[in-house]
Amino acid sequence: MDYSSLKNNFFYPRYPYYGDSTTENLSFNGNLQNFAQKISYICNLATAGKLSNSKAYQQIESLWKELSATHNVLIALDDSESQHNS
């Protein structure tokens, strides 16, 4: 494994998904991992004093709203797909 791959794996870790392998679940899992990575960066910047607590809160709140919106869209897609299949 080259240095670039090792660096990417360290800074952007990915973990396998063990749930039901539907498109919606896999998509949400990817979104959730991105959310967790961004939250980690924001927390680290706030802890180091590079980002104010109020700015960190605003960014986290914004990320949460994005994640929630994608979750709602994926649930709607899953529900409409299950209705078509029954």
N, C-alpha and C positions, 0 to 999 in steps of 0.2 A: 504494500500500500504506500503510495507516495505521500509527501508532506502535505500537499494541498488537501487530499482526501482525509488525512488524519486531523488536520486543522478544522475542516468543515464538520467532521463528525463530533469534534470537541465542542465547537461553538454552536452547532445546529443539530443536537442529538435527535434522532428519530427512534421511536420504539414501535414494535409490531403491534398490530391490532388483533385482538383475540375474540372479538364479538362476532355477531352475525355479519357476514361479508356482503352487505348490500351497498349499492352505490352511495346511498344517503349516509349510511353509517361510516363508510370509509372517508367520504368527503368531510363529514363533521369531525371525525377523528383528526384529520389533517388540519382543519381549522382550529381545533382545540389545542393541538400541539403548537401551532403558530402563536396562538393566544398566550399560552404558557411561556413560550420563549420571549415574547415581547414584554410580558409582565415581569419576568425575571430581569430583563434589561432595565426597565423603568425603576424597579425596586433597588437595583444596584446603583443606578445613577442618583436616586434620592438618598440612599444611604451614604454615598460618597460626597453628598452636598453639591452635586452638579445639577440637580433638578430640585426645585422647591416641592414641598409636600403637596401644596395645592395644585401645582402643575401635574405632579405625578398622579394625584387623585383624578384630575380631569382626563388625563390620557387613559388611565385604567377604566374609568367610567365609559369613555368613548369606545374603547376596545370591547368592553363587556356588551355594550349596545349592539356593536357589529356582530359579535358572536351570537348573541340572542336572536338577532334578525336572521342570520344564516340558519340557525337552528330551526326557527319557525318556518322558514321557506322549505327546508329539507323535510320537516315533519309534514307539511302540506303536500309535498311531492310524494312522500311515502304513503300518506293517506289516500291520495288520488290514485296512486298505482295499485294499492290494495283493493280499492273499490272496483277498479277495472278488471282485476283478476278474479273477483268473486262472483 
